[in-house]
């Protein structure tokens, strides 16, 4: 008996649920405002970035410019430009934009922002490439600039002492280290010029054969002026160097009414801080009006006190005063030499001694130097 065939049973097809639209496909197209809002709130940032960058590639022919645009920070291709992105897609779908949304204006704003972003990034790259100058580099540059200006004068062979390194250093607010560098640079050259003019060393005479003898002397004078004038600036900087505040207010109170000359432009000298007088044993002062140099000496162990415009505890027998014929030559000795060297130089002065000092200082007086110790040589104070 033949086997009976079983009838085929048709399986019912179960409808699969339709996938919800995502991305741009899920954006409502009934109204542009809703479409743009979806781009701003719901569309993935990566899709916005892709659309904006693709738009740049499609519309900009300059490949180098395209590279610059695409290299700007990623945040520029996110929701901050989602409206422009929505307008691009809306137009691609063939829809007309509402009158309130002008595509050309939006495009211009988009690329203006891109150009600013490119410029900002290029500036940042330049800053990274440019090495940051250290304070040492700045000082070195200032030194070279000043030496360069002096060298220009030397090249012209018009050795005028009207040029003042002191004024240049003061005007530009240079540091003391810059002035010292100038001195260190020109001192060996000055010594060579002295040897040329005074000793007439054959090798130097041959080396400077292009320079007439009278010009050589002017050359020497100019170099001496450069070193001396720069050294005056160093001394002025030392004089104005900040001093630590005294532990008590007594010193401030003592010098509060002291009248003295803070700076002399004629002699290019700046007074030291008057606070240094209190407790010092020796004070050197210079009256610019009468060109009188005074050494005030205090025998008391605790040093000077100041009352009004006078130095208290001044010993008239040990103090001394003299009128200087050439202050510009002698005052640097007071500023830079030791007590013993100052005493030796003072004793060589031929000007007649003035009457002993009464310890008064006035508005024409520069406070030049102080010493904490008092040394005696041949019963003379140093």
C-alpha positions in Angstrom: 0.0 0.0 0.0 1.5 3.3 -1.1 2.5 5.8 1.7 0.0 8.7 2.0 1.5 12.1 1.4 0.9 14.6 4.2 -0.4 18.0 3.0 2.1 20.9 3.3 1.2 23.4 5.9 2.0 27.0 5.0 3.8 28.9 7.7 2.5 32.3 8.5 4.9 35.1 7.9 5.4 37.2 11.0 5.9 40.8 10.1 9.2 42.2 11.5 9.0 45.5 13.3 10.1 48.5 11.2 13.4 49.9 12.4 13.1 53.4 13.7 14.8 56.0 11.6 18.0 57.4 13.1 20.5 60.1 12.1 19.5 62.6 9.4 16.7 60.3 8.3 14.9 60.8 11.5 14.9 64.6 11.2 11.3 66.0 10.8 10.9 67.7 7.4 7.5 69.2 8.0 9.1 72.5 9.0 12.6 73.8 8.7 12.7 75.1 12.3 11.9 71.6 13.6 14.5 70.2 11.2 17.2 72.6 12.5 16.2 72.0 16.1 16.7 68.2 15.5 20.2 68.9 14.2 21.0 71.0 17.3 19.6 68.7 19.9 19.6 65.1 18.6 21.9 64.6 15.6 25.2 63.0 16.4 28.2 65.4 16.5 30.1 63.1 14.1 27.4 63.5 11.4 27.4 67.3 11.7 31.2 67.2 11.4 31.1 65.0 8.4 28.5 67.2 6.6 30.4 70.4 7.3 33.8 69.1 6.3 32.3 67.5 3.1 30.8 70.8 2.2 34.3 72.4 2.5 35.9 69.8 0.3 33.2 70.1 -2.3 33.2 74.0 -2.5 36.8 75.0 -1.9 39.2 74.3 -4.8 42.4 75.4 -3.0 43.7 72.2 -1.5 46.1 74.0 0.9 43.3 76.1 2.2 41.1 73.0 2.6 43.9 71.5 4.8 44.0 74.6 6.9 40.2 74.6 7.4 40.0 70.9 8.3 42.9 71.4 10.8 41.0 73.8 13.0 39.8 72.5 16.4 37.0 69.9 16.2 34.6 72.0 18.3 34.1 74.2 15.3 32.4 71.3 13.4 29.8 70.6 16.1 26.6 72.1 17.3 28.0 75.6 17.2 27.5 75.4 13.5 24.5 73.0 13.5 22.2 75.6 11.9 24.5 76.0 8.8 24.7 72.2 8.6 20.9 71.9 8.7 20.6 74.5 5.9 23.1 72.5 3.7 21.1 69.3 4.1 17.7 71.0 3.7 18.9 72.5 0.3 20.3 69.1 -0.7 16.8 67.6 -0.1 15.4 70.1 -2.6 13.5 72.2 -0.1 13.3 76.0 -0.1 14.6 77.8 3.0 12.2 80.2 4.8 12.8 83.8 4.0 14.3 84.4 7.4 17.2 82.0 6.7 19.5 83.3 4.0 22.0 80.6 2.9 24.6 82.9 1.5 24.8 84.9 4.7 25.1 81.7 6.7 27.9 80.5 4.5 29.8 83.8 4.8 29.5 83.7 8.6 30.7 80.0 8.6 33.8 80.8 6.6 34.6 84.0 8.4 34.7 82.0 11.6 36.9 79.4 9.9 39.3 82.0 8.8 39.6 83.4 12.3 40.1 79.9 13.7 42.9 79.3 11.2 44.6 82.6 12.0 44.4 81.8 15.8 45.9 78.4 15.3 48.8 79.8 13.1 49.5 82.4 15.8 49.7 79.7 18.5 52.0 77.6 16.3 54.3 80.7 15.8 54.4 81.2 19.6 55.5 77.6 20.0 58.1 77.9 17.3 59.5 81.2 18.6 61.8 80.5 21.6 60.8 82.3 24.8 63.5 84.8 25.7 64.9 84.4 29.2 65.9 87.5 31.3 69.5 86.6 30.4 68.7 86.7 26.7 67.1 90.1 27.1 70.0 91.5 28.9 72.4 90.1 26.3 70.4 91.7 23.5 70.4 95.1 25.3 74.1 94.8 25.8 74.7 94.1 22.1 72.5 97.0 21.1 74.3 99.5 23.3 77.7 98.2 22.1 76.5 98.4 18.6 75.6 102.1 19.0 79.1 102.8 20.4 80.8 100.9 17.6 78.9 103.0 15.1 80.5 106.1 16.5 84.0 104.4 16.5 83.5 103.5 12.9 82.9 107.1 11.9 86.0 108.2 13.8 84.1 111.2 15.1 85.0 110.7 18.7 82.7 113.2 20.4 82.4 112.9 24.2 78.9 114.5 23.8 77.7 110.9 23.5 77.0 109.7 27.0 76.6 106.0 27.9 75.4 107.1 31.3 72.4 108.9 29.7 71.7 106.0 27.4 71.7 103.5 30.2 69.6 105.8 32.4 67.1 106.5 29.6 66.4 102.9 28.7 66.4 101.7 32.3 69.3 99.2 31.8 70.5 97.0 34.6 73.8 97.4 36.4 74.9 94.1 34.8 74.6 95.7 31.3 76.8 98.6 32.3 79.4 96.2 33.8 79.4 94.2 30.5 80.1 97.5 28.6 83.0 98.2 31.0 84.4 94.7 30.6 84.1 94.9 26.8 85.9 98.3 26.4 88.5 98.1 29.2 90.9 95.8 27.2 90.4 98.0 24.2 91.1 101.1 26.3 94.3 99.5 27.7 95.4 98.8 24.1 94.8 102.4 23.1 96.8 103.6 26.1 99.7 101.4 25.0 99.4 102.7 21.5 99.4 106.4 22.4 101.8 106.4 25.4 104.2 103.5 24.8 104.0 103.5 21.0 104.4 99.7 20.9 105.7 98.8 17.3 103.1 96.1 16.7 100.3 98.4 17.7 101.7 101.4 15.7 101.8 99.2 12.6 98.3 97.9 13.3 96.9 101.4 13.7 99.0 102.9 10.8 95.7 103.9 9.0 94.9 106.2 11.9 96.8 109.6 12.1 98.5 110.4 15.5 96.0 113.2 16.5 93.1 110.9 15.8 94.7 108.2 18.0 94.7 110.6 20.9 91.0 111.4 20.4 90.3 107.7 20.1 91.9 107.1 23.5 90.0 110.0 25.1 86.7 108.7 23.7 87.3 105.2 25.0 88.3 106.6 28.4 85.1 108.6 28.4 83.0 105.5 27.6 84.5 103.5 30.5 84.3 106.4 33.0 80.8 107.4 32.1 79.5 103.8 32.2 81.2 103.4 35.6 79.4 106.4 36.9 76.1 104.6 36.0 77.3 101.5 38.0 78.0 103.7 41.0 74.7 105.4 40.7 72.9 102.0 40.6 74.9 100.9 43.7 73.8 104.1 45.5 70.1 103.5 44.7 70.2 99.8 45.5 67.4 98.9 47.9 68.5 98.6 51.5 66.8 96.4 54.0 64.5 98.2 56.4 65.9 98.8 59.8 64.6 96.8 62.7 63.4 100.0 64.5 61.7 103.1 63.2 64.4 105.3 64.7 66.5 105.5 61.6 63.6 106.5 59.4 62.6 109.1 61.9 66.1 110.5 62.1 66.5 111.0 58.3 62.9 112.0 57.6 63.8 115.8 57.6 67.3 115.5 56.2 67.8 117.8 53.2 70.2 116.5 50.6 70.7 116.3 46.8 69.3 113.0 45.5 71.0 113.2 42.1 73.4 115.6 40.3 73.0 115.5 36.5 76.1 117.8 36.2 78.3 115.2 37.9 76.2 112.2 37.1 76.2 111.0 40.7 73.3 109.7 42.8 73.2 109.9 46.5 73.2 106.8 48.5 70.3 106.0 50.8 70.5 108.4 53.8 69.5 105.6 56.1 73.0 104.3 55.7 74.3 107.3 57.6 72.7 106.1 60.9 75.3 104.0 62.7 78.1 104.7 60.2 81.5 105.9 61.5 82.6 107.8 58.3 80.5 109.7 55.8 81.8 111.3 52.6 79.6 114.2 51.2 80.1 116.6 48.3 78.6 120.0 48.0 77.9 120.5 44.3 77.4 124.3 44.6 80.8 125.1 46.1 82.5 121.9 44.9 83.5 121.1 48.5 84.2 117.5 49.6 83.7 116.7 53.3 84.7 113.7 55.3 82.5 113.5 58.5 84.1 111.3 61.2 82.3 110.0 64.3 84.4 108.8 67.2 81.5 107.2 69.0 81.3 103.4 68.7 77.6 103.4 67.8 78.2 105.8 64.9 76.3 108.8 63.6 72.8 109.9 64.5 70.9 112.4 62.4 68.9 115.3 63.8 67.2 117.6 61.4 69.9 118.5 58.8 72.9 117.8 60.9 75.0 114.7 61.7 75.2 114.3 65.4 78.4 113.0 67.1 80.6 114.5 64.4 84.2 114.9 65.6 85.4 118.3 64.3 89.0 117.5 65.0 89.0 114.4 62.8 86.6 115.6 60.1 88.0 117.4 57.1 86.8 119.5 54.1 88.5 120.6 50.9 87.5 122.3 47.6 88.0 120.1 44.5 89.5 121.7 41.4 88.6 118.6 39.2 85.6 116.9 40.9 85.0 114.6 37.9 88.4 113.0 38.4 88.4 112.7 42.2 84.8 111.8 43.0 85.0 108.3 41.3 87.8 107.5 43.8 85.4 108.2 46.7 82.8 106.0 45.1 85.0 103.0 44.3 88.2 102.8 46.3 89.0 101.6 49.7 89.4 103.8 52.8 93.1 103.6 52.6 93.2 104.4 48.9 90.9 107.4 49.4 93.1 108.7 52.2 96.2 108.5 50.0 94.5 110.2 47.1 93.1 112.9 49.4 96.5 113.7 51.0 97.9 114.3 47.5 95.4 117.1 46.8 97.2 120.5 46.8 94.1 122.6 47.4 94.1 124.4 50.8 92.0 122.7 53.5 88.7 124.5 54.4 87.6 125.1 58.0 86.5 122.0 59.9 82.9 120.9 59.3 80.1 121.4 61.7 78.2 118.3 60.5 75.5 120.1 58.4 74.2 118.7 55.2 72.0 120.8 52.8 70.0 120.5 49.6 73.1 120.9 47.5 75.0 118.0 49.1 75.4 114.6 47.7 75.8 111.7 50.1 78.7 109.9 48.4 79.8 107.0 50.7 79.7 105.6 54.2 82.0 103.3 56.2 81.2 101.4 59.3 84.8 101.5 60.6 87.1 104.4 61.3 90.8 103.8 60.5 93.7 106.1 61.5 96.9 106.7 59.6 99.4 109.3 60.9 96.6 110.7 63.1 94.4 111.3 60.0 91.0 109.7 59.6 90.4 107.6 56.6 
